[in-house]
Amino acid sequence: MAFLAVVILLVFLFSGVLGGGGSEGIPVVDSPGIQGRQGEMPTLPPGLVDLSDFIEFETDGDIAATIGLPLRSRPEDETGLGLYTYEDGRWRRVADVSLSGNGQRAEADFSPVPQNLAVLRVIAQAYEVEGSLPPGGVLHPDAKVGIVSPRDYTPQSDGSVGGTATEVEAGTGVLLIPTIVGNGEDTASIVNDILADESLRGQHVREIAQLADSGNFAGIDLEYSSVDSELRSEFTQFAQELGRILRNEGRRLSLTLPPPGPQRQAYDWPALDQAADIIKIMPIADPVDYWEMMPDALGQLVEDVDPQKLMLVVSPFSTELKDGDVRSLGYLEALLLASEIKIREPQDPERIETEVGVKAVAVNLAQSEGATSLRWSDDAATLSFSYGAPVKRTVYVENMFSVAFKLEMVQAYALGGVAVADASVGRDVANIWPAVNQFIETGTVALVRPNGDALVPRWEAPKGGNLDATVGPAVIWRADEAGSYTLRMLVSDGDLVFAREIEVDVKAKQEPQEGPTPLVTFPTGDGTPTPTPKPSPSATSTPTPTAAPTPDVTAPGQVTNMTAGPTGEAGEIVVTWDGNAASDQVDHYNVYRSDSADVEAVPGNFVASVTVGTTFYIHEGVLPGAYHYAVTAVDSSGKEGPISESDPATLP
């Protein structure tokens, strides 16, 4: 009854006291365990408007409650509405709203009640989407972009531009704006040398303008994100001159730059606002630092730059932190780290016998290994796990859930759009396009965290044996008979499920050897041996014939969405695909490789078989070269379905 009393009192007092905007500090809730007062509305970013007053709460510990805030005006529907809290200098959406009271009140359940709340609405607008491509990359089929930017070119020390254009197949109306990448170990110093020399600077402007003209590009994107702060004015002059020339030719200048920070900057943002048509803001590498710094950076930028020119760059790559160093990880690489399993007991493989408990452990997720479980990090707004001793490494898994939280900032700050750092297919990147496309099509994002139960490792023994449990970072497994077995662990990021297998060879249990037969010197009794009875022959029954099963004449269907590409480790190529429908009764998948795109399912091309339930294979020990992979599905009777479309993979 206490919980219900809080709800009724809260709604009643809000309705009676606030009306449509009372004075600050007036108590609006005074109930056992929870008090609330009107507070001063913090500054809102340009993409949000307030529909209620700002209420600050004080609670006696963690209290769950349904909170209803009256609205100043009656919205037509719930589109764009959310309950937000203000903490650490930024607004954060904490709940969707449910309209009640004839549309005059916004309600949501909280556990616990936050420190403050207000009902805010996102200002509806259209957003632009840009997708970057590695040289020679192919656009992801799910990518719905208005701009494609292949990273094809680099600045040269003489002021010229080197590189070859990627042939991009994009839809009608898509703009091709290639990127000149000048922030690498070598090219960053070249950019600074060009900017410092007036003659080279002018030459570089002319070379870029000529490149845009000869390629008939819609514009040029410059990723000059490592400019020396001492060259601030030189970079500004360079961008202004290049922007003027490109606009005179009906083209755009795009700049890809780091966000502003407390340190001295090489970028004069108000001046660059006048020089450029698009400014893409790169992400901060450390996921925790991202949320501590990026809101302030965007808050500054929207004051200095037209927000409609700004695009937030989101990355489909995961990251790993070690001693403050940040390393980029592929999506599969991150999940393969999470799914690594080892046999810990018995330590000696020769002692793995029938009826002996075998302990299998997810070494990078088990607390017993000094690791942490895969879980959602509120500080980083992404999934994470930590592993390694004595030096701890933390992996942050970027996927459609975490990207949605970044897209919300595009809304909140009324930015012009979003840029995807790698929009290619066939590379080890997370497919974040469902979240991006929903954002573009509806103008809203769904801020959903993955179900915690889905993140717990699950175990299977497809070839037999007994598991003491099916969930958790470690299990005990036993086999009743000798033989070769498979232990499989399934791990999910809340979106896709990944499987990792380990083979276990079980030996027959060694019976203890009997001691020597004692010599009987004085036999008991009369010493007359008892004759061993002869076995009586028994009648042999005639076996009942078993009807042969009706053969399944239909082979499994074709494997779809097969991709292949390097894992990032030396000599490794990862092949992934979508699992076939259950009706295909697949027993396993066959992986094939050929030097040509026309891969045939013949013994000479066979690479490996993969047990059903697993939809990836890592081909190790591959020599440098260009290859083509394809996959087939095989049912329990040995019938093999048609081979998938092939996908190229190149190891440098």
N, C-alpha and C positions, 0 to 999 in steps of 0.2 A: 504493500500500500504506500510505502514511502516514495517509491519510484513514481507511482501514478500521481501522488500529491505534488511532486515537483513539476510534472508536466502540466497539470491543470493550473497550478499557481503561476507558472511561468507564462503560459499563454494568456491567462486572465489579466495579469498585471501588465503585460506588454500591450494588450489591447486597450486597457483602461488608462494607463499612464502615458504611454508614448503617443498614442493617437496617430501622429504622422511626423513626429520630430520634436521630442521634448528637450529639456535642458541637460547639459552634461552633469554627471555625478548623481543624478536622481536614482535612487534604488528602484530597480525593476523586478528583482527577485530577492526574496528574503525568506528562505526556507531552510530547515535543518540540513546542513551539509553543503549548501550552495547559495551564493549571493551574486547578484549581478547589478552593474551600474552602467549608465550611458557614458561613453567616452568620446574623446575627440577623434574624428575619422582621420586616419593617417593618409598621406598623399597617395593618390591612386595613379598607376601607370596609365598611359593614354588609351589603352585598349579596353579598360574596365570602367564601368559606372556603377554607383551604389544605388540600391533599391531599398535599403533599410538603414537604420541607425547602427552605430558601432557599439557593441555591448562587450564589456569586460567582466569576466567571471572570477570568483574566488571560491574554491571548493576545499572541503576537508578531506584531502586525499583524492584518490581516483574514484570518480562517481560516474555512473552511466545514466544517461537521461535522453529523452526525446525533447529537442529544443525547437520552438517555433518562433520565428521573427515576423512581425507584421510588415507588410510592404507599403510603400508610399503610394504606389499605383498598382493597378491590377493588370498583370501581364496576360497576354493571350494564351501562352503556353509556357512550358518549362525550358524551352530551347535557350541555351546560352546562360542559364541561371546556375549559380553555385553558391554554396556557403564557404566563405574564405576566412582564414585566420591570418593575423599579421604577427610575424615573429622574426627576429634577427634581421630586421630592416627590409623584409620583403613579404608580399602577399603570397599565400599558398592555399590552393583549393583543397578542402578537406572532405567535402561531401556534395553529392547531387541533392537537389531539393525536390520535395513533394509538396505541391500546392494544396492548401486546404482552406477552410473558411471562405468558400466561394471565391477562391483565387486570391485572397487578401493576406495569406500567411504562408511562409515557406518553412517547412519542417524537415528534420533529419534526425536520425539516431546517432548518439555519440557515446563512445566508451574508450577512454574517459572524456569528460567535457573539456574542450580546449580553453585556453586563457582568454580568448576573445573571439567574436564572430561578427560577420556582416554578410548580407546577401548582396552579391555583385553580379553584374551581367556583362558578358563579352560583347563588344561592339562588332556587329557582323560586317565582314568585308571579304573581298576576293584576295587570294594569295597566289603568288608566283612560285613555281617549283623549278629548281635547277638541279641537274644531275651531272657530277663529274665522272669522267671515265679515265682509266689508265690508258697509256698508248696502245692502240690496237684493240681496246676493249669493246664489248658488245653490250648494248643497253639491255637491262633486265626487262623481261616481258611484262612485269607488273608495274614498271615505272611509268607514271603519267607526268611527263615533264613539259615545260614550256621552253626551257633552255637546256642545251647539252654542251658541256665544256670538256672536251678531251684534253688531257694534260700532255700535249704533244711537243711543246717547244721549251727551249731554255735560252737564256741570254748568253752571248759570246763576248769574249774580252775585247773584241774590236767594235762592239756596239751592234753587231748583227744578231740575228736570231737563228738558232739551229733547230732542226727537227723535221719530221714528216707528218703530214696530216693523216689522221685516222678517218677511214670511210665509215660514216655513221648513218645507219638506217633509222630514221626517226619519222614521226608522223607529220602530216601536213601542218604548217604553221609553226613548227618547232624551230627555234633560233639556234644557230650554231655559233657559239662564242668560245673558241679554244683558249686554253690557259697557257701562259708563259710562266714556267715554274722557276722562281729565282730565290728559293730559300733553302737549298741544299747545302751540304758542306762546302762544295766548290762554287756553286752559283751565287750564294749569298755575298761572298767577297767580290765576285764579278759585278754584281749589281751596285755595290757600294763604290767600286772603282769607277763605274760608268757615271754614277751620280756626281762624284767628286770632280769629274773632268767635264767642263762645259762643252767641249767639242764632241766627246764621246756621247754625252747626254743628248745633244742635238741629233747625232747620227742614229742613236738608238730610237728616238722618236720617229725619224724617217723610215727606219727599217721596219718598225712595228706597223706603221701606216701602210707601207708597201705590202707587208704580209697580209693584212686585212683585205687590201684591194685585190691582190692576186688570188687569194683563196675565196673571194666573194663572201667573207664572213659577215655575220650580223654585228660583230664587235670583237673586242679582245679583252680577255681577263688577265690581270697581272697578279700573281701570287708572290709579291715582294714583301714578305712579312718579317724579314730580318734586317731591315734598314737601320744603319747606325743613327742613333739619336742626334749626332752632330750634323747629319745631313738632312735634317728636317725641312729646311727651306728649299734645298735642292730637289728633294722628292716632290714637294708641293709644286714647284715650278714645272718639273718634268710631267707630273700628272695633269696639270692645267693645260700645258701645251698639247699633250697627246689627246686629251679629251676634246679640246677645241677642234683639232684636225679630224678626229673620228666623227664628231657630230656634224661637221661640215659635209662629210661624205654620207650622212644618214646612218652612221654606225654608233655603237655604244661602247663606253669604257666601263669595265667592271674591275674592281679592286678587291682582292681577298686578303684581309689583314687581321692581325691579332686584336683582341678586345683591349680597350684602354685600361690602364691600371695605375697604381700609385707612383710607379717609377716614371722617369722622364721619357716621353714618347717621341718617336720619329714622325708621328702623324698628326698633322694639323687638321682636326676633324671638320671644323666649319669650312675651311678652304677646300678640303677634299669633297665635301658635300657639293660645292659648286663645280668641281672638276669632273666628278664621276657620275655615271647614271645608275650604277649598282655598287653597293659596298657589302661584301660578304664577310661576316664576323666568324672567325675560326673558333673552335671550342678550346677550353682550357683542358690540358691533358689529364690532370689528376681529377677524378670524378667528385671527390669531396671538395677540393678547392673550387671546382666548377660552380657549385651551388653557393659557396661562400662569396665568390667574386663576380660571377656573371650577372646577377640581377643589378648590382651597382654599376657595372660596366654598361649594361643596356640603358639603365636610367640616365647615365651621362650622355650616351650616344644619341638618344632620342631628343635631347636638348640641343645638340650640336649639328645633327644630321636629320634631314627629312626622313621620318620613319619608313615611308613607302619605298625609299631607296635601299633600306637595310634588309639583308637576308641572313638568317641564322643558319650556320653550317652545323649539320648533325652527322655523326659518323656511325656507320654500321659495324665498326670494329670494337672489340673488347680491349681492355687494358690490364696490365699487370704492374703492380708497384712493389719495388724492392729497395729498401734503404733510400727512399725518396726519388729513385729513378723510375721513370715510366716507360713501359714497353708496350707497343701495340700488338694485339693478338687477333688472330682470325677467330671467327665465331665457333667453328668446329674445333679449332685448337683449344679454345677455352673450355668447351664442353668435354673434350677428350681428356684434358687435365682433370676435370671434375670426376670423370668416370674411371680413372685409373684404379685397377684392383690388383691385389697381390695375396698370395697364400702366406699367412704368418705362422700357422701351426698345422702340422708338424714342420719344423724348420728344415728337417732333412726329407727331401722328396721320397727317399727310399722307405721312409716310415709311414707313408700314406697307404694304408691297407684297408681292407673291408672292415666295417664297423668302427673305424677310427674317426673321431671328429676332426674335420678339416675346417680351420677358421679362415674365411676369406674376408678381406677388409678393403673398403674404399679409402686408400691411403691418403688422399687429399681432402677427405671430408670427415674422417673419423677423429673424434676427440682423443682417442687412445694413441693416435699418430701425431698429436700436436697440431691438428688441423681444426677447422671449424666447418659446420654444415653449410650447405648452399642455402642462402637466406636473403631476404630483401633488406637492403640497407636504406634507411630513411635519410641518412646524411648524404648518400651518393645518389639516391633515387634510382637504384639499379640493384640487380642481384649480385651477390659477392660470396666468396669463400676465401679462406686463408690456409696456407699450407707451408711446409718446409721448416727444417730446423738445422742449425741454430738460427739461420736468417729467415725470417718470416716473409712470405710473398702473399700479396692479396690480389685476387683476380676479380675484376668487375665485368660482368657479362652484359654487353649491350644488346638489347633486343627490342621488339615492338612495344613492350611495356615501358621500358626506361625512356625510349625516344618520345613517347607521348607526353611525358612530363616536360621535356624540352620544348615540344611543340606548343605547350601551353604558354610559354614565354613569348612565342611569336604572337599569340593572341593578346596577351596582357599588355605588351608594349606596342601593339598595333604595327608590327613590322610588315614589310612588303611581301615576305615569303620565307621559304626555307630552301637550303641547298644541301643535297646529299653528297657526302664526301666521296663515295664510291657507288655509282649507280649501275655497275656492270653485273653481268651474269657469269657464272662459271668460276667465281673467285670465292675465297673463304670469308664471306661477309654475311651478316644476319639479314634476313629479308624483313626490312622495316617498312616496306611499301604498304602493307595493309593499314598501318597507323597513319602514314603520310597521306595516302589516298583518301581515307575517311576524313582527315582534317581538311583537305582541299575541297572535297565534295560537300561536306556538311557545315564547314566552318567551325566545328567543335572537335574536342578530343575527349576520349574516354580514359580517365585516369584510373586505371585498374592495376592492382598489384596481383601477381600470380598467387594462386592458392597454395598456402604453406604445405598442405598434405601432398601436393603434386611434386614438391621439391625433394621429398624424402626418397632416397635410393630404394629400388625394389629389386628382388632377386628371383631368378628362375633357374631351374635345373632341367633343361630340355631333353637331356639324354638319360634322365633317371637319377635316383638317389633321393635322400630325404633332407629337407631344409628345416632347421629348428625355427626359422622365422622367414618371412618374405619381404619385410621392410626394415630399414635401418642401415647404418654405415658398415655393419659387420654381421656375418652370419656363421653358423656352424652347420656343416653339411656332412652327411655320411652316405656311403655306398654299401649295399648288401653283397654285391658281386664285384669281382675284379673286372677291370676294363678301362677304356678311355671315356671320360665324361667331360661335359662342358658346364661351367658355371657362368651365368650371365647376369650382369647388373644393368638395370635400366635407370637412367637419370634424366630429369626433365628440367627445362628452364621455365616451365609453365606454358610454353608454346609448342615445342617439339620434344620428342622423346628420343634419347640416344642410348644405344646398347653397347656394352663392352663385354667381351668374353675372355675366359681363361680356360685352358685345357688342363684337366687333372687326370693323371694316370694312377689308377688304384691297383695295388697288388693283392693277391690272395693272402689272407691272414696266415701268418706262420704259426702252426701249432707247436707248443713246447715239446722238445724232444724228450722221449722217455729215457730213464737211466738204464744201465745194463741189467739183463735178466739174471736174478740170483741163481746160483747153483744149488739145487735141492739135494742135499746129501742124505737126509732121512725123510722120505716121503711119508705123509700122513696116511692113515687108514691102511688098507691092504696093498696099496700100491698098484692095484689093478686099474688100468686106464679105462675110462668110460668111453665106449665107442661113439663117434660122431654120427648122428643119424643122417641118412641120405635124404636130400630134398625130394619130395614127391612131385612129379610133373603135374603142372596145373594146366587146365584147358586154356588155350589162347583164344580170347574173344576176337571176333571179326570187327574191325573198326567200322564205325558208321561213316559213310562218305559225307564230306562237307561240301555244300554247294559252292562252286567257284563264284567269286564276286563278279557282278556285271562290270565290264571294263568301262572306265570313263574315257570317252572318245574325244573330249574337248580339252585341249591344252590350255594352260594359263594365258591370260591376256598379255599384251605388250607392256613392258615396264615404262613408266612415264617420268618426266622431269628428272632425267639423269644428267648429272653434271660431274665434271672432273677438273681438278686443278691442284697446284702445289699446296702442301700444308704449311710451308714456311721452314720445315726441317729439311736437312740435306737428304736428297734421294727419296723423298716421299711424295706420293700423289694420293689425294683422297678422292674417292668416287662415292657419290651419294645419289639416291633415287627415292621415289615415293613407293611405299609398299602397295602390292596388289590387293584387290578386294578379297575378302575372306572366302567368297564363293569360288575363287580360283584354286583354293586348297593348295597353296604353294608350300612346298617342303623346303626349298632353298633357292638361292639366286646364284647364277653364274656370271662372273665378271670376265670380259674379254678385252683384248688390246690389239691394236694394229697400227702400222705406220701410215695407213691411208684412212680417209674418212669412211670408206665403205667397209666397216668392221663385220666380219662373218663369224658365226658361232661354230668354229671348227677347232679341233684339238690344238692346232698350231698357234691359235690366238688366245687359248684359255689361260686365265690368270689365277682364279680362285673361286671356290664356292663359299657362300655366306648363308648361315642358317636363317630361316624365316624369323621375322621379328627384328632383325638388324637391317638397317637400310643405308649402311655405308661400309666402305672397305678402304683401308689404308695400304696402298701398294708400296712396300719398302724396298730399298736397294735399287731404285730405278736410276739408270744412267742418264746423263744430260741428253736432251733431244726433244723432238716433237712427236707426240703420240695421240692416238684416238682411242677412247674407251666406250664400251657399250655393255649392257646388262640384259640377261634373260631371266625369266621365272620358270622354275621346274617343279612339277607336282610330285606327289609321293610315288606315283607309278613310273616316274622317269620321263614323262612327256615335257618337252621344253617349248615354251611359248616363243613368239616372234621376238627378234632382237630389238632393243630400244634404238632410238636415234643416237648416233655417236656424238661425243663431245671431245674437243681437243684439249690437251694439257701439255704444257711445255715446261721442261726443267732447264734452266740456263746452265 
